[in-house]
């Protein structure tokens, strides 16, 4: 049996999660930009993981927790977190059942096992939309932001990709099915709530299975960076950090320029409360992220790290200071609104 969700259409995007959500919006008749999807999900964040058993041993993630979940809650879905399933066969059967009903499913996958990437590097935080399957070919059909066309993943590799235990983000068939998006929702209220929520998340911190994301984690990273010179894998850690900041679907500056574009798109909604300066401020923050990313690239290509990590530490502290001041000002000026994706007890 071959099954493709009826009327499914895919557009290549910038970031995996926001592009997958954008595709689902289009399927349900809502034409939102990818930047809008990211912003409504309060997508900015910062994680920092240190583990000698990881590859590399130091990993940052400049995206916030539960962006997709925050977005979907805005449109009426009663979901507080990703859904998990330890039984691989049950997880595969559930996926097929939703597809049989023309219900798209967001999943988290390790790109190491997605054959169309042809990658040997584990990255278990990648998000794709599953839109069909073919029993005769033993494949699932998926929409991936990095590719123009629908891609295929074998049944065997899909199981491996969804249940990868690679650190720092081990998976247990993480998924969320999207059976509908509510009509008649107040977009202005959503925008104001999401901007406020992102500020709260960054200043107060949010903890999930991935760890804690917050502005203060940026400060911790800045304090640790001089010690990276003593890492056995300092070159690879530097190269991977550059990729995460500048290359891996982050719009060149750790999602900050991506979020800047969202702020510009919704400026008419924000300006009565915040003035017109938010996009410019986020652009400045993004420039700092770009600069530190380029520095990590330079360090990774050098025979010796020299004072590179000391300079990176200074730039990271500048970023911390700018983001702390930015999000504090946003929270201070925020109107009282319903905040998108209220934090759940299990988050």
C-alpha positions as CSV (number, residue, x, y, z in Angstrom):
1,X,0.0,0.0,0.0
2,X,1.2,3.5,-0.8
3,X,-0.2,6.5,1.1
4,X,0.6,10.2,0.7
5,X,-1.4,12.8,2.6
6,X,-4.0,14.3,0.2
7,X,-3.1,17.8,-1.0
8,X,0.2,17.8,0.9
9,X,2.6,20.5,-0.4
10,X,6.2,21.2,0.7
11,X,8.4,24.3,0.4
12,X,12.1,24.3,1.1
13,X,12.9,26.4,4.2
14,X,15.5,27.8,6.5
15,X,15.1,26.0,9.8
16,X,13.8,22.4,10.2
17,X,11.2,23.0,12.9
18,X,9.7,26.3,11.5
19,X,9.7,25.0,8.0
20,X,7.9,21.8,9.0
21,X,5.3,23.9,11.0
22,X,4.9,26.2,7.9
23,X,4.2,23.2,5.7
24,X,1.5,22.0,8.2
25,X,0.0,25.5,8.2
26,X,-0.3,25.5,4.5
27,X,-1.9,22.1,4.6
28,X,-4.6,23.5,6.9
29,X,-5.1,26.6,4.8
30,X,-3.0,29.1,6.8
31,X,-0.4,31.0,4.8
32,X,2.2,32.1,7.4
33,X,5.8,32.9,6.7
34,X,8.4,30.6,8.3
35,X,9.7,33.5,10.3
36,X,6.2,34.1,11.7
37,X,6.0,30.4,12.7
38,X,9.3,30.6,14.5
39,X,8.3,33.8,16.3
40,X,4.9,32.6,17.3
41,X,6.7,29.6,18.8
42,X,9.0,31.8,20.9
43,X,11.9,30.1,19.2
44,X,15.0,31.9,20.6
45,X,17.0,30.1,23.3
46,X,20.4,28.9,24.3
47,X,21.5,25.5,25.6
48,X,25.1,24.5,26.5
49,X,26.1,20.8,27.0
50,X,29.5,19.5,28.3
51,X,30.1,15.8,28.1
52,X,33.4,14.0,27.2
53,X,31.3,11.2,25.8
54,X,29.7,13.5,23.2
55,X,31.1,14.2,19.7
56,X,32.1,17.0,20.0
57,X,32.5,17.3,23.8
58,X,31.0,20.8,23.8
59,X,27.7,21.5,22.1
60,X,25.6,24.7,22.0
61,X,22.1,25.1,20.7
62,X,20.8,28.6,20.1
63,X,17.1,27.6,19.7
64,X,14.6,27.6,22.5
65,X,12.7,24.7,24.0
66,X,9.3,23.5,22.6
67,X,9.0,26.0,19.7
68,X,6.8,23.7,17.7
69,X,4.6,22.9,20.8
70,X,4.3,26.6,21.7
71,X,3.2,27.3,18.2
72,X,0.6,24.6,18.0
73,X,-0.9,25.5,21.4
74,X,-1.6,29.0,19.9
75,X,-3.9,27.3,17.4
76,X,-5.9,25.2,19.8
77,X,-4.0,21.9,20.2
78,X,-4.1,20.5,23.7
79,X,-0.4,19.4,23.8
80,X,2.1,20.3,26.5
81,X,5.2,18.5,25.2
82,X,6.4,16.1,22.6
83,X,4.9,12.6,22.9
84,X,7.2,9.7,23.6
85,X,7.1,6.0,22.9
86,X,9.7,3.4,24.0
87,X,8.2,0.6,21.8
88,X,9.6,1.1,18.3
89,X,7.0,-1.1,16.6
90,X,4.2,0.7,18.4
91,X,5.7,4.1,17.3
92,X,5.8,3.0,13.7
93,X,2.3,1.7,13.8
94,X,1.0,4.9,15.3
95,X,2.7,6.9,12.6
96,X,1.0,4.9,9.9
97,X,-2.4,5.2,11.6
98,X,-2.2,9.0,11.6
99,X,-1.0,9.1,8.0
100,X,-3.9,6.8,6.9
101,X,-6.2,9.6,8.3
102,X,-4.4,12.3,6.4
103,X,-2.9,13.7,9.7
104,X,0.7,15.0,9.3
105,X,3.1,14.1,12.1
106,X,6.1,16.1,13.3
107,X,9.0,13.9,14.5
108,X,12.5,14.4,15.9
109,X,15.2,12.4,14.2
110,X,18.9,11.9,14.2
111,X,20.3,12.9,10.7
112,X,22.9,10.2,11.0
113,X,20.2,7.7,10.0
114,X,18.4,9.8,7.4
115,X,20.0,8.4,4.2
116,X,19.3,11.4,2.1
117,X,21.7,13.5,4.3
118,X,24.5,11.0,3.8
119,X,26.0,12.2,7.1
120,X,28.2,10.3,9.6
121,X,27.5,13.0,12.3
122,X,24.9,12.4,15.0
123,X,22.4,15.3,15.3
124,X,19.2,14.0,17.0
125,X,17.4,17.3,17.2
126,X,16.4,17.5,13.6
127,X,12.6,18.0,13.0
128,X,10.8,16.8,9.9
129,X,7.1,16.3,8.9
130,X,6.1,12.8,7.9
131,X,3.5,12.9,5.1
132,X,3.3,9.3,3.8
133,X,4.6,5.8,3.4
134,X,4.9,3.0,0.8
135,X,4.8,-0.6,2.0
136,X,6.1,-1.9,-1.4
137,X,9.2,0.1,-1.1
138,X,9.4,0.0,2.8
139,X,9.8,3.7,3.0
140,X,8.3,6.7,4.7
141,X,7.9,10.0,2.9
142,X,9.1,13.1,4.7
143,X,9.2,16.9,4.2
144,X,12.6,18.3,5.2
145,X,13.5,22.0,5.1
146,X,16.9,21.3,3.5
147,X,15.4,19.8,0.3
148,X,13.1,21.0,-2.4
149,X,11.4,17.6,-2.9
150,X,9.8,15.0,-0.7
151,X,12.5,12.6,0.6
152,X,12.3,8.9,1.5
153,X,13.6,7.1,4.6
154,X,13.6,3.4,4.9
155,X,11.4,1.8,7.6
156,X,14.6,0.4,9.3
157,X,16.4,3.8,9.3
158,X,13.4,5.7,10.4
159,X,13.3,3.5,13.5
160,X,17.0,4.1,14.1
161,X,16.6,7.9,13.5
162,X,13.6,8.2,15.9
163,X,15.1,6.1,18.7
164,X,18.8,7.3,18.6
165,X,20.4,7.7,22.0
166,X,23.1,10.0,20.8
167,X,23.9,12.7,23.4
168,X,23.0,15.3,24.3
169,X,19.5,14.7,23.0
170,X,18.5,11.0,23.2
171,X,15.2,10.3,21.5
172,X,12.3,8.0,22.3
173,X,10.3,8.2,19.1
174,X,9.4,11.8,19.8
175,X,6.4,13.0,17.9
176,X,3.3,15.3,17.8
177,X,0.5,14.7,15.4
178,X,-1.4,17.7,14.1
179,X,-5.0,16.9,13.5
180,X,-6.2,20.5,13.1
181,X,-5.4,24.2,13.5
182,X,-8.2,26.3,14.9
183,X,-9.7,29.1,12.8
184,X,-10.6,32.5,14.1
185,X,-7.6,32.8,16.4
186,X,-6.4,36.4,17.2
187,X,-3.1,36.8,15.5
188,X,-2.3,40.1,17.1
189,X,-2.8,38.6,20.6
190,X,-0.7,35.6,19.6
191,X,2.2,37.9,18.4
192,X,2.2,39.9,21.6
193,X,2.0,36.8,23.8
194,X,4.8,35.0,21.9
195,X,7.2,38.0,22.2
196,X,6.5,38.3,25.9
197,X,6.9,34.5,26.4
198,X,10.2,34.4,24.6
199,X,11.5,37.1,26.9
200,X,10.2,35.3,30.0
201,X,11.8,32.0,28.8
202,X,15.2,33.6,28.3
203,X,15.2,35.5,31.6
204,X,13.7,32.9,33.8
205,X,15.1,29.8,32.1
206,X,13.2,26.8,30.8
207,X,14.3,23.2,31.6
208,X,13.4,20.2,29.4
209,X,15.0,16.8,28.7
210,X,17.7,18.7,26.8
211,X,18.7,20.7,29.8
212,X,18.2,24.4,30.6
213,X,17.9,27.2,28.1
214,X,18.4,30.8,29.2
215,X,20.4,34.0,28.9
216,X,22.3,32.9,32.0
217,X,23.5,29.8,30.2
218,X,25.2,32.1,27.7
219,X,27.1,33.7,30.6
220,X,28.1,30.2,31.8
221,X,29.4,29.4,28.3
222,X,31.3,32.7,28.1
223,X,33.0,31.8,31.4
224,X,33.9,28.3,30.2
225,X,35.3,29.3,26.8
226,X,38.9,30.1,27.8
227,X,39.2,26.5,29.0
228,X,38.3,25.1,25.6
229,X,41.9,25.4,24.7
230,X,42.6,22.3,26.8
231,X,40.1,20.1,25.1
232,X,41.4,17.2,23.1
233,X,38.8,18.0,20.4
234,X,39.1,21.8,20.5
235,X,39.3,22.0,16.7
236,X,36.1,19.9,16.1
237,X,34.3,21.6,19.0
238,X,35.1,25.0,17.3
239,X,34.1,23.8,13.9
240,X,30.8,22.4,15.1
241,X,30.0,25.6,17.1
242,X,30.6,27.6,13.9
243,X,28.2,25.3,12.0
244,X,25.5,25.6,14.7
245,X,25.8,29.4,14.8
246,X,26.2,30.2,11.1
247,X,25.3,27.2,8.9
248,X,22.8,24.7,10.2
249,X,19.5,26.3,9.3
250,X,20.0,29.3,11.6
251,X,19.9,32.1,9.0
252,X,23.6,33.0,9.7
253,X,23.4,34.2,13.2
254,X,22.1,31.7,15.7
255,X,18.5,32.4,14.7
256,X,18.8,36.0,15.8
257,X,18.5,37.4,12.3
258,X,15.7,35.0,11.6
259,X,13.9,36.4,14.7
260,X,14.8,39.9,13.5
261,X,12.8,39.3,10.3
262,X,9.8,38.1,12.4
263,X,10.0,41.3,14.5
264,X,10.1,43.4,11.3
265,X,7.2,41.5,9.8
266,X,5.0,42.2,12.9
267,X,6.4,45.7,13.6
268,X,2.9,47.3,13.3
269,X,1.6,45.1,16.1
270,X,4.6,45.7,18.3
271,X,5.4,49.4,17.8
272,X,2.5,50.8,20.0
273,X,4.1,49.0,23.0
274,X,7.8,48.7,22.2
275,X,8.5,51.5,19.7
276,X,10.2,50.7,16.4
277,X,13.6,49.7,17.6
278,X,13.3,45.9,18.3
279,X,14.3,44.7,14.8
280,X,17.4,47.0,14.9
281,X,18.4,45.8,18.4
282,X,18.0,42.1,17.3
283,X,20.0,42.9,14.2
284,X,22.9,44.1,16.5
285,X,22.7,41.0,18.6
286,X,22.7,38.9,15.4
287,X,25.8,40.7,14.2
288,X,27.6,39.7,17.4
289,X,26.5,36.1,16.9
290,X,27.8,36.2,13.3
291,X,31.1,37.6,14.5
292,X,31.6,34.9,17.1
293,X,30.7,32.2,14.6
294,X,33.3,33.4,12.1
295,X,35.9,33.5,14.9
296,X,35.1,29.8,15.8
297,X,35.6,29.0,12.1
298,X,39.0,30.7,12.1
299,X,40.0,28.9,15.3
300,X,39.0,25.5,13.8
301,X,41.2,26.1,10.8
302,X,44.3,27.2,12.8
303,X,47.2,25.0,13.9
304,X,47.0,26.6,17.3
305,X,44.0,28.1,19.0
306,X,46.2,30.9,20.4
307,X,44.0,33.5,22.1
308,X,41.0,32.6,20.1
309,X,39.0,31.2,22.9
310,X,39.7,34.2,25.1
311,X,38.4,36.5,22.3
312,X,35.4,34.2,21.9
313,X,34.7,34.5,25.6
314,X,34.7,38.3,25.4
315,X,32.3,38.2,22.4
316,X,30.0,35.7,24.2
317,X,29.8,38.0,27.3
318,X,28.9,40.9,25.0
319,X,26.1,38.7,23.6
320,X,24.9,37.8,27.1
321,X,24.8,41.5,28.1
322,X,23.0,42.5,24.9
323,X,20.4,39.7,25.2
324,X,19.8,40.2,28.9
325,X,19.2,44.0,28.4
326,X,17.0,43.3,25.3
327,X,14.7,40.7,26.9
328,X,14.5,42.7,30.2
329,X,13.3,45.7,28.2
330,X,10.8,43.6,26.3
331,X,9.4,42.1,29.5
332,X,9.2,45.5,31.2
333,X,7.1,47.0,28.3
334,X,5.0,43.9,27.5
335,X,1.2,44.4,27.7
336,X,-0.9,42.0,29.7
337,X,-1.9,39.3,27.2
338,X,-2.5,35.6,27.1
339,X,1.0,34.1,26.8
340,X,1.4,31.5,24.0
341,X,2.0,28.0,25.1
342,X,1.7,28.4,28.9
343,X,4.4,26.4,30.7
344,X,3.2,23.0,31.8
345,X,4.2,21.2,35.0
346,X,6.1,18.6,33.0
347,X,8.1,21.0,30.9
